Amino acid sequence: MAKFECPDCGYIYDETLGAEHEGYPAGTQWKDLPDDFPCPDCFVREKPDFVKLEDKK
């Protein structure tokens, strides 16, 4: 599962956790979120602005 970061506030959408308060249960993949998915923390950025985080090994 991947993680995506808001470039404005640093919020991280983790596919493993989802965004329960926004109606996206744990396991919801990034590709399944709508294109106008706003950052739940700052509401400034939308899905196309998020940056995929690389796995750290």
A tleap script that builds the chain and sets N, CA, C and O, in Angstrom:
source leaprc.protein.ff14SB
mol = sequence {
  NMET ALA LYS PHE GLU CYS PRO ASP CYS GLY
  TYR ILE TYR ASP GLU THR LEU GLY ALA GLU
  HIE GLU GLY TYR PRO ALA GLY THR GLN TRP
  LYS ASP LEU PRO ASP ASP PHE PRO CYS PRO
  ASP CYS PHE VAL ARG GLU LYS PRO ASP PHE
  VAL LYS LEU GLU ASP LYS CLYS
}
set mol.1.N position { 0.846 -1.178 0.000 }
set mol.1.CA position { 0.000 0.000 0.000 }
set mol.1.C position { 0.896 1.248 0.000 }
set mol.1.O position { 1.975 1.256 0.592 }
set mol.2.N position { 0.427 2.282 -0.669 }
set mol.2.CA position { 1.227 3.484 -0.854 }
set mol.2.C position { 0.775 4.616 0.074 }
set mol.2.O position { -0.284 4.558 0.698 }
set mol.3.N position { 1.626 5.650 0.138 }
set mol.3.CA position { 1.336 6.850 0.914 }
set mol.3.C position { 1.543 8.061 0.013 }
set mol.3.O position { 2.426 8.069 -0.845 }
set mol.4.N position { 0.713 9.086 0.222 }
set mol.4.CA position { 0.758 10.299 -0.578 }
set mol.4.C position { 0.720 11.499 0.361 }
set mol.4.O position { -0.064 11.527 1.310 }
set mol.5.N position { 1.578 12.504 0.091 }
set mol.5.CA position { 1.719 13.648 0.995 }
set mol.5.C position { 1.212 14.941 0.355 }
set mol.5.O position { 1.459 15.205 -0.821 }
set mol.6.N position { 0.504 15.734 1.146 }
set mol.6.CA position { 0.073 17.063 0.725 }
set mol.6.C position { 1.298 17.976 0.765 }
set mol.6.O position { 1.951 18.069 1.804 }
set mol.7.N position { 1.625 18.651 -0.338 }
set mol.7.CA position { 2.815 19.500 -0.352 }
set mol.7.C position { 2.653 20.785 0.461 }
set mol.7.O position { 3.646 21.456 0.743 }
set mol.8.N position { 1.434 21.141 0.839 }
set mol.8.CA position { 1.215 22.357 1.620 }
set mol.8.C position { 1.405 22.129 3.118 }
set mol.8.O position { 2.187 22.823 3.768 }
set mol.9.N position { 0.680 21.149 3.656 }
set mol.9.CA position { 0.673 20.992 5.116 }
set mol.9.C position { 1.369 19.733 5.620 }
set mol.9.O position { 1.610 19.591 6.819 }
set mol.10.N position { 1.692 18.815 4.703 }
set mol.10.CA position { 2.381 17.597 5.117 }
set mol.10.C position { 1.472 16.443 5.505 }
set mol.10.O position { 1.956 15.394 5.930 }
set mol.11.N position { 0.141 16.620 5.363 }
set mol.11.CA position { -0.783 15.513 5.643 }
set mol.11.C position { -0.409 14.328 4.757 }
set mol.11.O position { -0.087 14.498 3.581 }
set mol.12.N position { -0.455 13.144 5.327 }
set mol.12.CA position { -0.140 11.943 4.563 }
set mol.12.C position { -1.373 11.047 4.480 }
set mol.12.O position { -1.930 10.623 5.493 }
set mol.13.N position { -1.783 10.771 3.233 }
set mol.13.CA position { -2.851 9.801 3.012 }
set mol.13.C position { -2.185 8.442 2.889 }
set mol.13.O position { -1.383 8.209 1.985 }
set mol.14.N position { -2.521 7.561 3.796 }
set mol.14.CA position { -1.970 6.206 3.825 }
set mol.14.C position { -3.088 5.259 3.403 }
set mol.14.O position { -4.115 5.162 4.073 }
set mol.15.N position { -2.879 4.558 2.283 }
set mol.15.CA position { -3.912 3.644 1.793 }
set mol.15.C position { -4.290 2.603 2.838 }
set mol.15.O position { -5.435 2.154 2.872 }
set mol.16.N position { -3.365 2.221 3.672 }
set mol.16.CA position { -3.641 1.234 4.715 }
set mol.16.C position { -4.669 1.762 5.713 }
set mol.16.O position { -5.502 1.005 6.212 }
set mol.17.N position { -4.610 3.061 6.001 }
set mol.17.CA position { -5.492 3.671 6.994 }
set mol.17.C position { -6.749 4.290 6.399 }
set mol.17.O position { -7.778 4.374 7.070 }
set mol.18.N position { -6.674 4.728 5.130 }
set mol.18.CA position { -7.788 5.428 4.516 }
set mol.18.C position { -7.978 6.795 5.144 }
set mol.18.O position { -7.053 7.343 5.745 }
set mol.19.N position { -9.163 7.341 5.008 }
set mol.19.CA position { -9.527 8.629 5.621 }
set mol.19.C position { -10.959 8.476 6.118 }
set mol.19.O position { -11.911 8.946 5.495 }
set mol.20.N position { -11.079 7.808 7.252 }
set mol.20.CA position { -12.391 7.453 7.805 }
set mol.20.C position { -13.326 8.658 7.930 }
set mol.20.O position { -14.504 8.564 7.584 }
set mol.21.N position { -12.811 9.788 8.421 }
set mol.21.CA position { -13.658 10.971 8.625 }
set mol.21.C position { -14.169 11.539 7.310 }
set mol.21.O position { -15.170 12.255 7.289 }
set mol.22.N position { -13.489 11.225 6.214 }
set mol.22.CA position { -13.896 11.707 4.892 }
set mol.22.C position { -14.751 10.673 4.153 }
set mol.22.O position { -15.221 10.928 3.044 }
set mol.23.N position { -14.949 9.504 4.775 }
set mol.23.CA position { -15.786 8.477 4.171 }
set mol.23.C position { -15.030 7.433 3.367 }
set mol.23.O position { -15.635 6.689 2.596 }
set mol.24.N position { -13.712 7.368 3.538 }
set mol.24.CA position { -12.894 6.392 2.816 }
set mol.24.C position { -12.279 5.429 3.827 }
set mol.24.O position { -11.332 5.783 4.530 }
set mol.25.N position { -12.815 4.213 3.901 }
set mol.25.CA position { -12.357 3.243 4.905 }
set mol.25.C position { -10.928 2.765 4.658 }
set mol.25.O position { -10.382 2.934 3.568 }
set mol.26.N position { -10.344 2.176 5.671 }
set mol.26.CA position { -9.007 1.596 5.564 }
set mol.26.C position { -8.959 0.681 4.365 }
set mol.26.O position { -9.889 -0.086 4.115 }
set mol.27.N position { -7.865 0.765 3.619 }
set mol.27.CA position { -7.697 -0.067 2.443 }
set mol.27.C position { -8.122 0.602 1.145 }
set mol.27.O position { -7.944 0.032 0.068 }
set mol.28.N position { -8.687 1.819 1.233 }
set mol.28.CA position { -9.085 2.531 0.021 }
set mol.28.C position { -7.838 3.000 -0.725 }
set mol.28.O position { -7.030 3.762 -0.193 }
set mol.29.N position { -7.697 2.540 -1.948 }
set mol.29.CA position { -6.516 2.882 -2.728 }
set mol.29.C position { -6.628 4.296 -3.297 }
set mol.29.O position { -7.723 4.806 -3.533 }
set mol.30.N position { -5.476 4.907 -3.509 }
set mol.30.CA position { -5.386 6.269 -4.031 }
set mol.30.C position { -6.155 6.400 -5.351 }
set mol.30.O position { -6.861 7.385 -5.567 }
set mol.31.N position { -6.015 5.415 -6.219 }
set mol.31.CA position { -6.666 5.459 -7.531 }
set mol.31.C position { -8.191 5.476 -7.417 }
set mol.31.O position { -8.882 5.878 -8.353 }
set mol.32.N position { -8.707 5.044 -6.277 }
set mol.32.CA position { -10.156 4.987 -6.083 }
set mol.32.C position { -10.737 6.273 -5.490 }
set mol.32.O position { -11.956 6.416 -5.401 }
set mol.33.N position { -9.880 7.199 -5.088 }
set mol.33.CA position { -10.354 8.486 -4.567 }
set mol.33.C position { -10.748 9.376 -5.747 }
set mol.33.O position { -10.149 9.274 -6.818 }
set mol.34.N position { -11.746 10.245 -5.569 }
set mol.34.CA position { -12.119 11.151 -6.663 }
set mol.34.C position { -10.999 12.166 -6.924 }
set mol.34.O position { -10.208 12.466 -6.030 }
set mol.35.N position { -10.936 12.689 -8.150 }
set mol.35.CA position { -9.896 13.653 -8.510 }
set mol.35.C position { -9.977 14.942 -7.705 }
set mol.35.O position { -8.979 15.646 -7.555 }
set mol.36.N position { -11.166 15.255 -7.184 }
set mol.36.CA position { -11.309 16.480 -6.392 }
set mol.36.C position { -11.203 16.208 -4.880 }
set mol.36.O position { -11.645 17.017 -4.065 }
set mol.37.N position { -10.611 15.058 -4.521 }
set mol.37.CA position { -10.387 14.738 -3.104 }
set mol.37.C position { -9.526 15.839 -2.490 }
set mol.37.O position { -8.380 16.017 -2.902 }
set mol.38.N position { -10.058 16.588 -1.504 }
set mol.38.CA position { -9.262 17.654 -0.882 }
set mol.38.C position { -8.430 17.126 0.283 }
set mol.38.O position { -8.767 16.113 0.896 }
set mol.39.N position { -7.361 17.816 0.570 }
set mol.39.CA position { -6.572 17.465 1.755 }
set mol.39.C position { -7.467 17.640 2.976 }
set mol.39.O position { -8.009 18.726 3.179 }
set mol.40.N position { -7.637 16.603 3.794 }
set mol.40.CA position { -8.505 16.706 4.972 }
set mol.40.C position { -7.985 17.649 6.052 }
set mol.40.O position { -8.745 18.054 6.932 }
set mol.41.N position { -6.704 18.002 5.998 }
set mol.41.CA position { -6.149 18.900 7.017 }
set mol.41.C position { -6.204 20.371 6.614 }
set mol.41.O position { -6.641 21.213 7.398 }
set mol.42.N position { -5.762 20.685 5.397 }
set mol.42.CA position { -5.670 22.105 5.017 }
set mol.42.C position { -6.728 22.537 3.993 }
set mol.42.O position { -7.003 23.730 3.869 }
set mol.43.N position { -7.313 21.611 3.273 }
set mol.43.CA position { -8.320 21.890 2.249 }
set mol.43.C position { -7.819 22.831 1.145 }
set mol.43.O position { -8.620 23.396 0.399 }
set mol.44.N position { -6.499 22.997 1.043 }
set mol.44.CA position { -5.915 23.870 0.029 }
set mol.44.C position { -5.598 23.076 -1.227 }
set mol.44.O position { -5.793 23.562 -2.341 }
set mol.45.N position { -5.113 21.865 -1.048 }
set mol.45.CA position { -4.689 21.031 -2.175 }
set mol.45.C position { -5.699 19.930 -2.458 }
set mol.45.O position { -6.443 19.499 -1.577 }
set mol.46.N position { -5.704 19.483 -3.724 }
set mol.46.CA position { -6.542 18.359 -4.120 }
set mol.46.C position { -5.660 17.213 -4.603 }
set mol.46.O position { -4.445 17.370 -4.723 }
set mol.47.N position { -6.257 16.084 -4.876 }
set mol.47.CA position { -5.552 14.853 -5.225 }
set mol.47.C position { -4.406 15.033 -6.226 }
set mol.47.O position { -3.328 14.489 -5.986 }
set mol.48.N position { -4.575 15.764 -7.335 }
set mol.48.CA position { -3.471 15.881 -8.303 }
set mol.48.C position { -2.217 16.558 -7.740 }
set mol.48.O position { -1.129 16.402 -8.295 }
set mol.49.N position { -2.362 17.307 -6.647 }
set mol.49.CA position { -1.220 18.014 -6.057 }
set mol.49.C position { -0.391 17.140 -5.129 }
set mol.49.O position { 0.767 17.456 -4.857 }
set mol.50.N position { -0.962 16.056 -4.643 }
set mol.50.CA position { -0.257 15.197 -3.690 }
set mol.50.C position { 0.954 14.537 -4.322 }
set mol.50.O position { 0.980 14.289 -5.527 }
set mol.51.N position { 1.961 14.254 -3.499 }
set mol.51.CA position { 3.193 13.619 -3.955 }
set mol.51.C position { 3.287 12.221 -3.356 }
set mol.51.O position { 3.127 12.038 -2.149 }
set mol.52.N position { 3.546 11.242 -4.211 }
set mol.52.CA position { 3.675 9.864 -3.725 }
set mol.52.C position { 4.988 9.729 -2.963 }
set mol.52.O position { 6.042 10.147 -3.444 }
set mol.53.N position { 4.918 9.150 -1.782 }
set mol.53.CA position { 6.112 8.920 -0.973 }
set mol.53.C position { 6.720 7.569 -1.339 }
set mol.53.O position { 6.014 6.568 -1.461 }
set mol.54.N position { 7.995 7.559 -1.505 }
set mol.54.CA position { 8.697 6.309 -1.807 }
set mol.54.C position { 8.893 5.515 -0.543 }
set mol.54.O position { 9.112 6.079 0.529 }
set mol.55.N position { 8.815 4.214 -0.665 }
set mol.55.CA position { 9.053 3.344 0.482 }
set mol.55.C position { 10.505 3.474 0.925 }
set mol.55.O position { 11.425 3.464 0.107 }
set mol.56.N position { 10.688 3.595 2.232 }
set mol.56.CA position { 12.047 3.672 2.776 }
set mol.56.C position { 12.450 2.305 3.281 }
set mol.56.O position { 11.712 1.670 4.034 }
set mol.57.N position { 13.618 1.852 2.868 }
set mol.57.CA position { 14.062 0.503 3.260 }
set mol.57.C position { 15.229 0.585 4.185 }
set mol.57.O position { 15.743 -0.444 4.624 }
savepdb mol mol.pdb
quit
